[in-house]
Amino acid sequence: MLDLEERAEIAIVRLAHGKVNALDVELLRAIEQTFASLDGHTAVVLTGAGRSLSAGVDLKRIADGGPQYVREFRPALSAAAKSVFYHPGPVVAAINGHAIAGGCVLAAACDIRLMSGGTIGLTELRVGVPFPGVPLEVMRHVLGPATRRLVLGSDLLAPQEALAVGLIDRITEPETLLDEAVAEAKRLARIGPDVFAFTKRQLQGPARERIEALTVADDEAATRMWASPDVREAIIGFMDDLTQR
């Protein structure tokens, strides 16, 4: 489900869950637990096995699981995103393929993003589900005014387009992606760990304030929409459209 490897004192966290690393409760909890288990100053590379970092939420599990599953999934999604975003040490995304919806959010939660292929973007509204508060604030931190375009447009961007809007920092060849990500993590790890963590908190300050200001009522409202019959029908319709293409 998730592999942890150490290379030259860099922790490589690799999503390895099915064909496209679809996000379900189990994988999201594994991400949160893995980041919690790392020393706070550890430099991390986040990547995926196969042809995707993550193609996003496992929609079939959402549709089949109903409201009970949604009530487990929604907090797990936010907790996983926060565990990556709040990690005090450097986190570099090695985006080895598609990073869609929740996969895009996990990449955005990293400090530096390298990409070798695939597409990246936010398809929540195309699917018909509301955007959760924590992921939205992570995206706003990275993209600023461009967040509106990606959220409302549900665009999937090629690497060059993602680079142009600041969603990724560099395009690499697939063969060198992981090595370049590890080298970037090592470069950031040479900064004094306390200085790095302090500066990271400063840079993230407005986003963290907005995240901590999210209320239980806001979160519950989003969860109710995710669990509603209308959203379930929208998800089923979206999956049917995909199978007919």
VOPAGU-2260 file (C-alpha; in pm, 1 decimal, decimal comma):
REM VOPAGU-2260
SITE   aa  ch    i         X         Y         Z
SITE  MET   A    0       0,0       0,0       0,0
SITE  LEU   A    1     282,0     236,5      89,4
SITE  ASP   A    2     656,2     170,0      72,7
SITE  LEU   A    3     913,6     352,4     283,2
SITE  GLU   A    4    1274,7     353,2     165,7
SITE  GLU   A    5    1579,6     541,1     291,1
SITE  ARG   A    6    1834,1     671,9      41,4
SITE  ALA   A    7    2126,4     885,9     156,6
SITE  GLU   A    8    1931,8     986,6     469,9
SITE  ILE   A    9    1630,4    1088,1     259,4
SITE  ALA   A   10    1301,2     909,7     327,0
SITE  ILE   A   11    1128,5     803,0       4,6
SITE  VAL   A   12     755,7     755,1      63,0
SITE  ARG   A   13     609,3     567,8    -233,8
SITE  LEU   A   14     235,2     516,5    -282,2
SITE  ALA   A   15     185,0     159,9    -406,1
SITE  HIS   A   16    -186,9      88,5    -396,9
SITE  GLY   A   17    -355,1     -68,2    -699,7
SITE  LYS   A   18    -302,0      42,9   -1057,7
SITE  VAL   A   19    -325,0     419,8   -1002,2
SITE  ASN   A   20    -279,6     466,0    -626,0
SITE  ALA   A   21    -643,0     566,5    -581,6
SITE  LEU   A   22    -703,6     732,1    -246,8
SITE  ASP   A   23    -918,2     535,3      -4,3
SITE  VAL   A   24    -941,2     544,6     374,2
SITE  GLU   A   25    -667,6     286,7     418,6
SITE  LEU   A   26    -412,5     463,2     197,4
SITE  LEU   A   27    -489,0     805,1     345,1
SITE  ARG   A   28    -442,0     673,0     697,8
SITE  ALA   A   29    -117,2     505,9     592,2
SITE  ILE   A   30      10,4     840,4     459,0
SITE  GLU   A   31     -79,8    1019,0     782,6
SITE  GLN   A   32      73,5     748,1     999,7
SITE  THR   A   33     392,5     731,3     793,7
SITE  PHE   A   34     455,5    1104,7     810,0
SITE  ALA   A   35     376,9    1101,6    1182,9
SITE  SER   A   36     636,1     826,2    1231,6
SITE  LEU   A   37     916,2    1025,9    1066,0
SITE  ASP   A   38    1148,0    1246,7    1263,7
SITE  GLY   A   39    1024,8    1602,2    1217,8
SITE  HIS   A   40    1345,5    1715,5    1049,9
SITE  THR   A   41    1364,9    1424,3     804,0
SITE  ALA   A   42    1371,3    1526,6     437,8
SITE  VAL   A   43    1113,5    1333,1     235,0
SITE  VAL   A   44    1048,3    1249,8    -129,2
SITE  LEU   A   45     684,1    1163,1    -203,1
SITE  THR   A   46     623,8     962,0    -520,7
SITE  GLY   A   47     409,9     682,8    -663,6
SITE  ALA   A   48     461,6     334,6    -797,2
SITE  GLY   A   49     352,9     266,2   -1154,1
SITE  ARG   A   50     221,7     533,9   -1388,2
SITE  SER   A   51      61,5     773,3   -1138,1
SITE  LEU   A   52     141,6     959,0    -822,0
SITE  SER   A   53    -231,0     920,4    -755,0
SITE  ALA   A   54    -527,0     940,7    -992,4
SITE  GLY   A   55    -738,2    1076,1    -707,2
SITE  VAL   A   56   -1015,2     953,1    -483,7
SITE  ASP   A   57   -1139,4     596,1    -517,7
SITE  LEU   A   58   -1484,6     701,1    -635,6
SITE  LYS   A   59   -1621,8     347,9    -642,1
SITE  ARG   A   60   -1552,6     312,8    -270,9
SITE  ILE   A   61   -1734,4     642,9    -210,9
SITE  ALA   A   62   -2037,3     534,4    -414,9
SITE  ASP   A   63   -2050,7     183,3    -270,8
SITE  GLY   A   64   -1969,6     274,9      87,4
SITE  GLY   A   65   -2243,9     530,1     133,8
SITE  PRO   A   66   -2263,4     787,5     414,7
SITE  GLN   A   67   -2083,7     570,7     672,0
SITE  TYR   A   68   -1775,1     533,8     450,7
SITE  VAL   A   69   -1782,2     904,0     359,1
SITE  ARG   A   70   -1774,2     998,2     727,6
SITE  GLU   A   71   -1451,6     800,1     762,4
SITE  PHE   A   72   -1304,2     914,0     432,3
SITE  ARG   A   73   -1350,2    1291,1     455,8
SITE  PRO   A   74   -1149,0    1341,2     779,0
SITE  ALA   A   75    -885,9    1097,2     654,0
SITE  LEU   A   76    -838,7    1302,2     336,0
SITE  SER   A   77    -784,5    1623,9     529,7
SITE  ALA   A   78    -556,9    1455,7     783,3
SITE  ALA   A   79    -335,5    1306,7     511,0
SITE  ALA   A   80    -302,0    1641,9     332,9
SITE  LYS   A   81    -216,0    1816,2     659,7
SITE  SER   A   82      42,5    1552,5     752,8
SITE  VAL   A   83     234,1    1624,7     430,9
SITE  PHE   A   84     182,4    2003,2     438,9
SITE  TYR   A   85     273,4    2040,8     808,2
SITE  HIS   A   86     580,6    1813,2     804,6
SITE  PRO   A   87     857,0    2037,5     945,8
SITE  GLY   A   88    1131,2    1900,2     722,5
SITE  PRO   A   89    1164,8    1938,1     345,1
SITE  VAL   A   90     916,3    1743,5     132,2
SITE  VAL   A   91     976,6    1704,3    -241,8
SITE  ALA   A   92     714,8    1560,0    -477,1
SITE  ALA   A   93     845,6    1332,9    -752,9
SITE  ILE   A   94     534,3    1333,6    -972,0
SITE  ASN   A   95     585,5    1025,4   -1186,8
SITE  GLY   A   96     254,6    1042,9   -1373,7
SITE  HIS   A   97    -102,5    1156,7   -1322,6
SITE  ALA   A   98    -172,5    1358,5   -1006,5
SITE  ILE   A   99    -544,0    1424,7   -1013,1
SITE  ALA   A  100    -782,7    1571,9    -754,4
SITE  GLY   A  101    -658,6    1438,2    -419,6
SITE  GLY   A  102    -335,0    1333,7    -590,0
SITE  CYS   A  103    -284,3    1693,4    -701,2
SITE  VAL   A  104    -346,6    1813,1    -345,5
SITE  LEU   A  105     -85,8    1573,9    -203,0
SITE  ALA   A  106     167,2    1701,2    -457,6
SITE  ALA   A  107      79,0    2061,4    -377,6
SITE  ALA   A  108     129,8    1993,9      -6,7
SITE  CYS   A  109     499,7    1932,8     -79,9
SITE  ASP   A  110     757,3    2212,8     -72,5
SITE  ILE   A  111     904,4    2142,4    -418,3
SITE  ARG   A  112     736,0    1960,5    -706,6
SITE  LEU   A  113     915,8    1784,6    -993,6
SITE  MET   A  114     711,1    1618,6   -1270,3
SITE  SER   A  115     807,2    1378,2   -1546,6
SITE  GLY   A  116     477,4    1319,1   -1728,5
SITE  GLY   A  117     105,1    1266,5   -1704,0
SITE  THR   A  118    -147,5    1534,3   -1612,8
SITE  ILE   A  119    -217,9    1724,3   -1293,8
SITE  GLY   A  120    -523,6    1914,8   -1177,3
SITE  LEU   A  121    -839,8    1936,7    -972,3
SITE  THR   A  122   -1146,6    1753,6   -1101,9
SITE  GLU   A  123   -1368,9    1764,7    -794,2
SITE  LEU   A  124   -1637,0    1986,6    -947,7
SITE  ARG   A  125   -1629,9    1790,8   -1273,2
SITE  VAL   A  126   -1709,7    1480,3   -1070,6
SITE  GLY   A  127   -1972,8    1667,5    -872,5
SITE  VAL   A  128   -1825,0    1670,1    -521,1
SITE  PRO   A  129   -1758,4    1981,0    -309,4
SITE  PHE   A  130   -1401,1    2083,5    -242,3
SITE  PRO   A  131   -1288,6    2006,3     115,9
SITE  GLY   A  132   -1155,6    2296,3     322,3
SITE  VAL   A  133    -804,6    2172,6     401,8
SITE  PRO   A  134    -718,8    2069,7      43,9
SITE  LEU   A  135    -858,5    2399,6     -84,1
SITE  GLU   A  136    -631,2    2597,6     148,7
SITE  VAL   A  137    -329,2    2390,4      45,6
SITE  MET   A  138    -404,7    2471,3    -317,9
SITE  ARG   A  139    -463,3    2839,6    -242,0
SITE  HIS   A  140    -121,4    2851,0     -71,4
SITE  VAL   A  141      48,8    2716,6    -384,1
SITE  LEU   A  142    -149,5    2883,8    -662,1
SITE  GLY   A  143    -291,6    3204,3    -518,3
SITE  PRO   A  144    -531,5    3364,1    -769,8
SITE  ALA   A  145    -486,4    3073,7   -1013,3
SITE  THR   A  146    -667,1    2846,8    -764,2
SITE  ARG   A  147   -1002,4    2971,8    -890,7
SITE  ARG   A  148    -921,6    2864,3   -1247,9
SITE  LEU   A  149    -818,8    2513,3   -1150,3
SITE  VAL   A  150   -1102,6    2457,4    -902,6
SITE  LEU   A  151   -1388,2    2596,6   -1113,0
SITE  GLY   A  152   -1248,1    2489,7   -1449,7
SITE  SER   A  153   -1158,5    2136,9   -1337,4
SITE  ASP   A  154    -870,7    2153,8   -1583,3
SITE  LEU   A  155    -609,5    1881,5   -1617,8
SITE  LEU   A  156    -275,6    2035,5   -1707,2
SITE  ALA   A  157      17,4    1891,8   -1897,9
SITE  PRO   A  158     356,2    1945,7   -1730,0
SITE  GLN   A  159     436,5    2261,4   -1931,8
SITE  GLU   A  160     100,2    2414,7   -1838,5
SITE  ALA   A  161     148,0    2321,2   -1473,4
SITE  LEU   A  162     492,3    2482,0   -1477,2
SITE  ALA   A  163     349,7    2801,0   -1626,9
SITE  VAL   A  164      98,0    2848,8   -1343,5
SITE  GLY   A  165     343,7    2754,0   -1067,5
SITE  LEU   A  166     184,6    2422,6    -977,9
SITE  ILE   A  167     515,6    2244,6   -1036,9
SITE  ASP   A  168     872,0    2374,1   -1013,4
SITE  ARG   A  169    1054,8    2167,2   -1273,7
SITE  ILE   A  170     997,9    1913,9   -1551,7
SITE  THR   A  171    1232,8    1616,6   -1560,9
SITE  GLU   A  172    1286,2    1301,9   -1762,5
SITE  PRO   A  173    1120,9     989,6   -1618,3
SITE  GLU   A  174    1457,1     815,0   -1587,4
SITE  THR   A  175    1604,7    1090,2   -1370,3
SITE  LEU   A  176    1295,6    1202,5   -1176,3
SITE  LEU   A  177    1364,9    1020,6    -851,1
SITE  ASP   A  178    1736,2    1098,8    -850,5
SITE  GLU   A  179    1666,1    1467,6    -908,8
SITE  ALA   A  180    1400,6    1469,2    -634,3
SITE  VAL   A  181    1642,0    1306,6    -388,5
SITE  ALA   A  182    1912,3    1559,9    -482,8
SITE  GLU   A  183    1664,0    1843,9    -424,5
SITE  ALA   A  184    1567,7    1699,2     -85,7
SITE  LYS   A  185    1937,0    1669,5       8,5
SITE  ARG   A  186    1994,2    2031,7     -92,7
SITE  LEU   A  187    1711,0    2151,4     129,9
SITE  ALA   A  188    1826,2    1923,4     412,0
SITE  ARG   A  189    2156,9    2111,2     424,2
SITE  ILE   A  190    1968,9    2411,1     561,9
SITE  GLY   A  191    1969,3    2412,3     940,2
SITE  PRO   A  192    1663,0    2204,1    1036,8
SITE  ASP   A  193    1528,5    2453,7    1289,1
SITE  VAL   A  194    1577,9    2740,1    1043,5
SITE  PHE   A  195    1406,2    2544,7     767,1
SITE  ALA   A  196    1109,8    2448,1     985,8
SITE  PHE   A  197    1069,8    2805,0    1113,0
SITE  THR   A  198    1085,9    2952,4     761,9
SITE  LYS   A  199     841,9    2692,4     631,0
SITE  ARG   A  200     592,0    2787,8     903,7
SITE  GLN   A  201     636,3    3154,3     810,6
SITE  LEU   A  202     570,3    3087,0     443,9
SITE  GLN   A  203     267,1    2872,0     526,4
SITE  GLY   A  204     136,6    3112,2     792,8
SITE  PRO   A  205    -174,6    3246,2     615,0
SITE  ALA   A  206    -273,0    2897,9     491,9
SITE  ARG   A  207    -227,8    2747,7     837,2
SITE  GLU   A  208    -438,9    3023,4     991,0
SITE  ARG   A  209    -719,8    2955,7     744,5
SITE  ILE   A  210    -693,3    2580,1     802,8
SITE  GLU   A  211    -709,0    2618,2    1179,7
SITE  ALA   A  212   -1003,7    2856,3    1142,0
SITE  LEU   A  213   -1211,2    2590,3     967,6
SITE  THR   A  214   -1498,6    2501,3    1194,5
SITE  VAL   A  215   -1657,0    2168,6    1273,8
SITE  ALA   A  216   -1975,4    2305,2    1116,9
SITE  ASP   A  217   -1793,6    2380,4     788,9
SITE  ASP   A  218   -1643,9    2032,4     781,4
SITE  GLU   A  219   -1975,2    1869,5     866,7
SITE  ALA   A  220   -2152,3    2062,6     590,1
SITE  ALA   A  221   -1899,5    1938,9     333,7
SITE  THR   A  222   -1928,7    1583,3     463,2
SITE  ARG   A  223   -2309,1    1594,5     435,4
SITE  MET   A  224   -2279,9    1701,3      72,1
SITE  TRP   A  225   -2029,5    1423,3      -5,3
SITE  ALA   A  226   -2269,1    1173,1     155,8
SITE  SER   A  227   -2585,5    1306,6     -10,2
SITE  PRO   A  228   -2785,6    1107,2    -267,7
SITE  ASP   A  229   -2734,8    1383,5    -527,4
SITE  VAL   A  230   -2356,0    1367,6    -499,6
SITE  ARG   A  231   -2362,6     987,3    -506,1
SITE  GLU   A  232   -2563,4     998,9    -828,6
SITE  ALA   A  233   -2318,2    1251,6    -974,5
SITE  ILE   A  234   -2027,2    1022,7    -891,4
SITE  ILE   A  235   -2199,4     722,2   -1047,3
SITE  GLY   A  236   -2279,9     926,0   -1358,3
SITE  PHE   A  237   -1918,4    1040,3   -1386,1
SITE  MET   A  238   -1789,5     683,6   -1357,3
SITE  ASP   A  239   -2043,9     566,0   -1618,7
SITE  ASP   A  240   -1923,8     837,0   -1857,8
SITE  LEU   A  241   -1564,9     720,5   -1812,5
SITE  THR   A  242   -1650,3     359,5   -1893,1
SITE  GLN   A  243   -1832,6     461,7   -2211,6
SITE  ARG   A  244   -1538,6     658,9   -2355,9
